[in-house]
Amino acid sequence: MQKEENWDWSSFWTETVNQLKNNLTEQESVMWFSNLAYLSGTEDIMRISVPSSFYKDQISQRYGTLISETLENICGRKLGIEFHVIAASLEIDKSDGDSLNGKPQKDIPVQKAAARTTQTKPRPKPAIPGNNVLNPDYTFDSFVIGDNNSFAANAAYAISKNPGTAYNPCLFYGGVGLGKTHLIQSIGHSVRNDSPELKIVYVTAEAFTNEFLDMLGKKKMHQFKNKYRGVDILLIDDIHFLQNKEGTQEELFHTFNALYESKKQIVFTCDRPVSELKNLTDRLRSRFERGLNVDLKPPDLETRQAILMKKMESRNISISPEVIELICQNITSNVRDLESALLKLVAYSELVHKDISLAIANEQLKDHFTDNFQVNISVDLIQKIVSDYFNVSTADLKSKKRTKAVTLPRQIAMFILRELTEYSTTEIGYEFGGRDHTTVMHACQRIESRMKTDSTLEPTINNLIRTVKDDIKS
């Protein structure tokens, strides 16, 4: 066996990557391994470069064990793997050490590679045209990934690396404060950094509509069309605003077709699935649904804690873990509500010069905790819990069926919605197949009357309400 100091560590890494690629799809190989590069190796550790912290976390979580096992099989010993974030634009002379393209070169210390990055001239970052400027904080590195959003985050990252290819168009949808705008703007930042020559437009649907009307009134529609149909990447936020905007929908339909046929990337966000949008033309709806549609759900407890820890780290804030846990257990809806609660405690601490105890946190955030519960209850959640309990489908609850097996669960679901939320009877009726508000009122009255005579009904409803609350807290 050769002496360890004579081993060609970079060759081991190249062979490891080759074997891994044989067991992965082509898409996975390109997405996750094309930007990995060997840095240096010792008898105990191999160091690999990655282009960002986001990339580092994803590679470690997804493939860390597989990489270690494959490398061990090749070199006959167990090695530690260290991933180091090195700028993708880093260039190193071959005569002076490793190039970062994976080709075997002489080992160089990690700190030397990092130092060389300071000599690399940053690429120019032209302003992105459009009505809205990208938020500098909305990048992939600052996006906290959990089970609720990993699919969406990975899709967004893949789009940013290969715009206009596999996932085109793409729609991210979900409730307020779940990260849709963060992801869509991260795509813009990432593409701008990697390919500054590409023309990118980020705009909200409201701004798009206002600009459309303005240009229409000034008879300058050719300028509007040239602007939006001549981009390489179009990012439109909050397309639910387009409901009832027939003229804007027509223009967006033609803009979509022009970009799609030219293989230009299009990304949208919406606060709900496209199927639930009202007063949207069928042909535009079909365009939104043509590509990849990804939903973002409320973060779980672990992810909520990670989000707050990252917020604290970025702002140099210190709050006890017990208080963080209290916030995360009681606020389950979205990131904005979490951040709002955190900022309120920080402001209180700074203004009254007191450390934040559990008692103070409970007192200061009692309104946040109460309001958050109602905000996070959706029609879909209650319909699902009730339909599962009675072994009927949610489609049955929305249907015109009047059998006892369906009518009672439907009335109970309506009753629970009135008890736990602030939805109007009109809004509830719409969610149950477009029923009139008087039908909802009758259903609630019917359940109230039956609870007085049927001793089993109230415990059943209480059990369902408890299930809803438990689901919200989980």
C-alpha positions in Angstrom: 0.0 0.0 0.0 1.2 3.5 -0.9 2.2 6.0 1.8 -0.6 8.3 2.6 1.3 11.4 1.8 1.7 10.2 -1.8 -1.9 9.5 -2.4 -3.6 11.5 -5.1 -6.6 12.8 -3.1 -8.0 14.7 -6.1 -8.2 11.5 -8.1 -10.1 9.8 -5.3 -12.6 12.7 -5.4 -13.0 12.5 -9.1 -13.7 8.8 -9.0 -16.1 9.3 -6.1 -18.1 11.8 -8.2 -18.1 9.5 -11.2 -19.5 6.6 -9.1 -22.1 8.9 -7.5 -23.3 10.1 -10.9 -23.9 6.5 -12.0 -26.4 6.2 -9.2 -28.1 9.5 -9.7 -30.4 11.0 -12.4 -28.8 13.4 -14.9 -30.7 16.2 -13.4 -29.4 15.5 -9.9 -25.9 15.2 -11.2 -26.0 18.5 -13.0 -27.8 20.3 -10.2 -25.8 19.2 -7.2 -22.4 17.9 -8.3 -21.4 20.1 -11.2 -20.4 22.9 -8.8 -18.5 20.7 -6.3 -14.7 20.8 -6.5 -11.8 19.2 -4.7 -9.8 21.6 -2.5 -7.4 19.6 -0.4 -6.9 16.4 1.5 -5.1 15.0 4.6 -4.9 11.6 6.1 -8.1 12.3 8.0 -10.2 14.9 6.0 -11.1 15.8 2.5 -12.1 19.3 1.8 -14.6 20.1 -1.0 -15.7 23.6 -2.2 -19.3 24.5 -2.7 -20.7 27.8 -4.1 -22.9 28.9 -1.2 -24.2 28.1 2.3 -27.5 27.0 0.8 -25.6 24.6 -1.5 -23.6 23.4 1.5 -26.6 22.6 3.6 -28.4 20.8 0.8 -25.4 18.7 -0.2 -24.8 17.7 3.5 -28.4 16.8 4.1 -29.1 15.0 0.8 -25.8 13.3 0.0 -23.4 13.6 2.9 -23.7 10.0 4.0 -23.6 8.7 0.4 -20.5 10.7 -0.4 -18.7 9.5 2.7 -19.6 5.8 2.0 -18.6 6.0 -1.6 -15.3 7.7 -0.8 -14.5 5.1 1.9 -15.1 2.3 -0.6 -12.7 3.8 -3.0 -9.8 4.7 -0.8 -10.3 1.9 1.7 -10.5 4.1 4.8 -13.1 6.4 6.4 -12.4 10.1 5.8 -14.2 13.1 7.2 -15.7 15.4 4.6 -15.6 19.2 5.0 -17.6 21.5 2.7 -16.2 25.0 2.3 -18.1 27.9 0.7 -15.9 29.3 -2.1 -17.2 31.8 -4.6 -18.2 30.2 -7.8 -16.2 32.8 -9.8 -13.0 31.9 -8.0 -10.1 31.3 -10.3 -6.7 30.0 -9.2 -3.6 29.5 -11.4 -3.0 25.9 -12.1 0.7 26.4 -11.3 -0.2 27.6 -7.9 -2.7 24.9 -6.7 -6.1 23.5 -7.3 -8.4 24.9 -10.0 -11.9 24.7 -8.8 -13.2 22.8 -11.9 -12.4 19.4 -10.3 -9.2 18.7 -12.4 -6.4 17.2 -10.4 -3.8 19.8 -9.3 -1.4 20.1 -6.5 -3.1 20.4 -3.0 -3.5 23.9 -1.6 -4.6 24.9 1.9 -8.2 26.0 2.2 -7.2 29.4 3.7 -5.1 30.1 0.6 -8.1 29.5 -1.7 -10.3 31.8 0.5 -7.7 34.5 0.5 -7.5 34.4 -3.3 -11.2 35.2 -3.5 -10.5 38.7 -2.3 -8.4 39.3 -5.4 -11.2 38.3 -7.8 -13.0 41.3 -9.2 -16.7 41.1 -8.6 -18.9 41.0 -11.6 -20.9 44.1 -12.3 -24.5 43.8 -11.1 -26.7 46.0 -13.3 -30.0 47.2 -11.9 -32.9 44.9 -12.6 -35.5 46.7 -14.8 -39.0 46.6 -13.6 -41.3 48.4 -11.2 -40.0 46.7 -8.0 -36.4 46.5 -6.8 -35.2 43.2 -5.4 -34.8 43.1 -1.6 -31.1 42.5 -0.9 -32.1 40.3 2.1 -34.1 37.9 -0.1 -31.4 35.4 -1.2 -31.0 31.7 -1.0 -28.4 32.0 1.7 -30.9 33.7 4.0 -33.8 31.3 3.3 -34.4 28.7 6.1 -35.3 25.3 4.7 -37.7 22.9 6.4 -40.0 20.0 5.5 -42.7 22.6 4.6 -40.7 24.3 1.9 -37.7 22.1 0.8 -39.3 21.1 -2.5 -40.1 24.8 -3.3 -36.6 25.9 -2.3 -34.9 23.2 -4.4 -37.1 24.0 -7.4 -36.3 27.7 -7.1 -32.6 27.0 -6.9 -32.7 24.6 -9.9 -34.5 27.3 -11.9 -31.9 29.9 -11.0 -29.1 27.6 -12.3 -30.9 26.5 -15.5 -33.5 29.2 -16.4 -35.9 28.4 -19.2 -35.4 24.7 -19.2 -37.1 22.0 -17.1 -39.3 24.0 -14.7 -40.9 26.6 -17.0 -43.2 28.1 -16.1 -43.2 27.7 -12.3 -45.8 28.8 -9.8 -45.2 29.0 -6.0 -48.3 29.3 -4.0 -49.2 29.5 -0.3 -50.5 31.8 2.4 -49.1 35.1 3.5 -45.6 35.1 4.9 -44.5 31.6 3.9 -41.6 32.7 1.7 -43.0 33.0 -1.8 -41.6 36.5 -2.4 -38.4 35.5 -0.8 -37.9 32.6 -3.2 -38.9 34.4 -6.3 -36.5 37.2 -5.5 -33.8 34.8 -4.6 -34.1 33.5 -8.2 -33.5 37.0 -9.5 -30.5 37.6 -7.3 -28.9 34.2 -8.2 -29.4 34.6 -11.9 -28.1 38.2 -11.8 -24.9 37.0 -10.0 -24.3 34.0 -12.4 -25.4 35.6 -15.7 -25.4 39.4 -15.5 -25.9 39.7 -19.2 -29.5 38.3 -18.8 -32.4 40.7 -18.7 -34.5 40.1 -15.6 -37.8 41.8 -14.6 -39.3 41.4 -11.1 -42.7 43.0 -10.7 -45.9 42.5 -8.6 -49.1 41.8 -10.4 -50.5 45.0 -9.1 -47.6 47.0 -10.5 -47.9 45.2 -13.8 -51.6 46.1 -14.0 -51.0 49.7 -13.1 -48.2 50.0 -15.7 -50.4 48.4 -18.3 -53.3 50.8 -17.7 -50.9 53.8 -17.7 -49.3 52.8 -21.0 -52.7 52.0 -22.4 -53.9 55.5 -21.5 -50.8 57.1 -23.0 -51.1 55.0 -26.1 -47.6 53.6 -25.6 -48.5 49.9 -25.5 -45.6 49.1 -27.8 -43.2 50.2 -25.1 -44.9 48.0 -22.6 -44.9 45.0 -24.9 -41.2 45.5 -25.8 -40.3 45.7 -22.1 -42.0 42.6 -20.9 -41.7 40.4 -24.0 -38.0 41.1 -24.4 -36.8 39.8 -21.1 -34.9 36.6 -20.4 -36.6 36.0 -17.0 -40.0 37.4 -15.9 -40.8 37.2 -12.1 -44.4 38.2 -11.3 -45.5 38.2 -7.6 -49.1 37.8 -6.3 -51.0 36.9 -9.5 -54.2 36.6 -7.4 -54.4 40.4 -7.9 -55.3 39.7 -11.6 -58.7 38.4 -10.7 -61.4 40.5 -12.5 -58.6 42.3 -14.5 -59.7 41.2 -17.9 -57.5 43.6 -19.9 -54.4 42.8 -17.9 -55.1 39.1 -18.2 -55.3 39.4 -21.9 -52.0 41.2 -22.1 -50.3 38.8 -19.8 -51.6 35.8 -21.8 -49.8 37.2 -24.9 -46.7 38.1 -23.0 -46.6 34.5 -21.5 -46.9 33.0 -25.0 -44.1 35.1 -26.4 -41.7 34.3 -23.6 -42.6 30.6 -23.4 -42.1 30.1 -27.1 -38.7 31.7 -26.8 -37.8 29.5 -23.9 -37.5 32.4 -21.5 -38.1 31.6 -17.8 -41.4 32.7 -16.2 -42.1 32.4 -12.5 -45.2 33.4 -10.6 -46.4 33.5 -7.0 -50.0 33.2 -5.7 -51.7 33.0 -2.3 -53.7 29.9 -3.3 -53.8 27.2 -6.0 -54.7 28.6 -9.4 -57.8 26.4 -9.4 -59.2 28.5 -6.6 -58.8 31.8 -8.4 -62.0 33.5 -9.4 -62.8 35.4 -12.6 -59.7 34.2 -14.4 -59.8 33.3 -18.1 -59.5 29.6 -18.8 -56.7 30.0 -21.2 -54.6 32.1 -18.7 -55.4 29.6 -16.0 -54.1 26.8 -18.2 -50.8 28.7 -18.7 -50.3 29.1 -15.0 -50.9 25.4 -14.5 -48.8 24.3 -17.5 -45.5 23.9 -15.7 -44.4 23.2 -12.1 -46.8 24.2 -9.3 -45.4 24.1 -5.8 -47.1 24.9 -2.5 -45.5 26.3 0.6 -47.0 25.2 3.9 -46.7 26.8 7.4 -43.3 25.9 8.9 -43.2 23.1 11.5 -41.9 23.8 15.1 -38.3 23.0 14.3 -38.2 25.2 11.2 -39.9 28.1 13.1 -37.2 27.9 15.7 -34.5 27.8 13.0 -36.1 30.9 11.4 -36.0 32.9 14.6 -32.5 31.9 15.4 -31.4 33.1 11.9 -33.2 36.3 12.4 -31.5 36.9 15.7 -28.1 36.0 14.3 -28.5 38.4 11.4 -29.6 41.3 13.7 -27.2 40.4 16.6 -30.1 39.8 19.0 -30.0 37.6 22.1 -33.1 36.0 23.6 -33.3 32.9 25.7 -34.1 29.6 24.1 -37.2 29.2 26.4 -38.7 32.4 25.0 -38.0 31.4 21.4 -39.7 28.1 22.1 -42.7 29.9 23.6 -43.0 32.0 20.5 -42.7 29.1 18.1 -45.2 26.9 20.0 -47.9 29.7 19.9 -47.3 31.2 16.5 -47.6 28.6 13.8 -48.9 30.6 10.8 -46.1 32.2 9.0 -42.7 33.9 9.1 -44.0 37.4 9.2 -46.0 36.7 12.4 -42.9 35.1 14.0 -40.7 38.1 13.1 -43.4 40.6 14.3 -43.4 38.9 17.7 -39.7 38.8 17.9 -39.3 42.5 17.0 -42.0 43.4 19.6 -40.0 41.7 22.4 -36.7 43.3 21.2 -38.3 46.8 21.2 -39.8 46.2 24.7 -36.3 45.1 26.0 -34.6 48.1 24.5 -37.2 50.7 25.6 -37.7 49.5 29.2 -34.2 48.1 29.6 -35.3 44.7 30.8 -34.3 41.2 29.8 -37.1 39.2 28.3 -38.4 36.6 30.7 -41.1 34.0 29.9 -43.6 36.0 32.0 -42.8 39.2 30.0 -43.0 37.4 26.7 -46.4 35.9 27.6 -47.8 39.3 28.6 -46.4 41.2 25.6 -47.4 38.6 23.0 -50.8 37.6 24.3 -52.5 39.4 21.4 -50.2 37.8 18.9 -50.9 34.3 20.4 -54.7 34.8 20.3 -54.9 36.4 16.8 -52.5 33.8 15.3 -54.8 30.9 16.1 -57.7 32.2 14.1 -55.5 33.3 11.2 -54.0 29.8 10.7 -57.4 28.0 10.5 -58.4 27.4 6.9 -61.6 26.2 5.3 -59.6 23.3 3.8 -58.3 22.2 7.1 -61.7 22.0 8.8 -63.3 20.3 5.7 -60.5 17.7 5.7 -60.7 16.9 9.4 -64.5 16.6 9.3 -64.6 14.5 6.1 -61.9 12.2 7.4 -63.8 11.7 10.6 -67.1 10.9 8.8 -65.4 8.9 6.0 -66.7 11.1 3.3 -64.8 13.1 0.7 -64.3 16.9 0.8 -65.9 16.8 -2.7 -69.0 15.4 -1.1 -69.1 18.3 1.4 -69.1 20.7 -1.5 -71.5 18.7 -3.6 -75.3 19.0 -4.0 -75.8 15.6 -2.3 -78.5 15.7 0.4 -78.1 12.3 1.9 -77.9 12.0 5.7 -74.4 10.6 5.4 -73.2 13.9 3.8 -75.6 16.5 5.1 -74.7 16.1 8.8 -70.9 16.3 8.2 -71.5 19.4 6.0 -73.5 21.1 8.6 -71.0 20.3 11.3 -68.1 21.7 9.2 -70.1 24.9 8.6 -70.8 25.1 12.3 -67.2 24.7 13.3 -66.1 27.3 10.8 -68.5 29.8 12.4 -67.2 28.9 15.8 -63.5 29.0 15.2 -63.1 31.6 12.4 -64.3 35.0 11.4 -65.5 33.9 8.0 -68.9 35.3 7.0 -71.8 33.1 6.2 -71.4 34.2 2.6 -67.8 33.2 2.5 -68.5 29.8 4.1 -71.3 29.2 1.7 -69.1 29.8 -1.3 -66.6 27.3 0.0 -69.3 24.6 0.2 -70.3 24.5 -3.5 -71.5 28.1 -3.8 -74.3 27.8 -1.3 -76.4 30.8 -0.2 -75.6 32.4 3.2 -79.0 31.5 4.4 -78.1 27.8 4.0 -75.1 28.3 6.3 -77.2 30.0 8.9 -79.8 27.2 8.8 -77.0 24.6 9.1 -75.6 26.3 12.2 -79.0 26.7 13.8 -79.8 23.0 13.0 -76.6 21.9 14.8 -77.3 24.0 17.8 -80.8 22.5 18.1 -79.6 19.0 17.7 -76.9 19.4 20.4 -79.7 20.0 22.9 -81.4 16.7 22.1 -78.6 14.5 20.9 -76.2 13.8 23.8 -73.5 12.4 21.4 -73.3 15.3 19.1 -71.7 17.9 21.3 -68.8 15.6 22.4 -68.3 14.8 18.7 -68.0 18.4 17.7 -65.8 19.2 20.7 -63.5 16.3 19.6 -63.3 17.7 16.1 -62.6 21.2 17.4 -59.8 19.8 19.5 -58.4 18.0 16.5 -58.3 21.2 14.5 -56.5 23.0 17.4 -54.0 20.2 17.7 -53.3 20.3 14.0 -52.7 24.0 14.2 -50.2 23.6 17.0 -48.3 20.8 15.5 
